[in-house]
Amino acid sequence: MSKDPARQFTPYHIALLKFLRGLITSTNIWLLKVSKGRIGNSFLGVPVLLLTTVGRKSGQERTQPLYYLQTGDRIVLVASNAGTAGDPAWLLNIQSNPRVTVNARGQIKTMLAHIASAEEKAEYWPQLTTLFPKWQMMEDRSQRYFKIAILDPSN
């Protein structure tokens, strides 16, 4: 896949995305917490969960609403970061500490995360882009290939 520089985000688009992501994120976290997972658990028809990681620098808990694919007991996440150049902070956090907490529809679980191998990404990518087709468009516009995080129940 070649990256077309003419279609990449401008600094204005990156700033606008950052602002909008912050606004949507804080609103969604508030709705999910206040409603105990009943309101805000999907957006554009795609299921949303709250992922809590431990900050790799701060050591503090960080919570992020994310689209997800549930397959059995496993949860699959796309580290799209809205198509911007860098990996999202939550992905960097799980690389430092793979123990995460997931709140999906009011059900809270502790899980262990890992970054998908190329084979795992190839297995899940068609399902993920069926769930949310814009991921393929964002990856095509991005300066990077999106990583996939796989969360398994911890024992």
Sequence and secondary structure as in RCSB ss.txt:
>XXXX:A:sequence
MSKDPARQFTPYHIALLKFLRGLITSTNIWLLKVSKGRIGNSFLGVPVLLLTTVGRKSGQERTQPLYYLQTGDRI
VLVASNAGTAGDPAWLLNIQSNPRVTVNARGQIKTMLAHIASAEEKAEYWPQLTTLFPKWQMMEDRSQRYFKIAI
LDPSN
>XXXX:A:secstr
    GGGS  HHHHHHHHHHHHHHHHHHHHHHHHTTTSSSSEETTEEEEEEEEE TTT  EEEEEEE EEETTEE
EEEE GGG SS  HHHHHHHH  EEEEEETTEEEEEEEEE  HHHHHHHHHHHHHH THHHHHHHHSSS  EEEE
EEE  
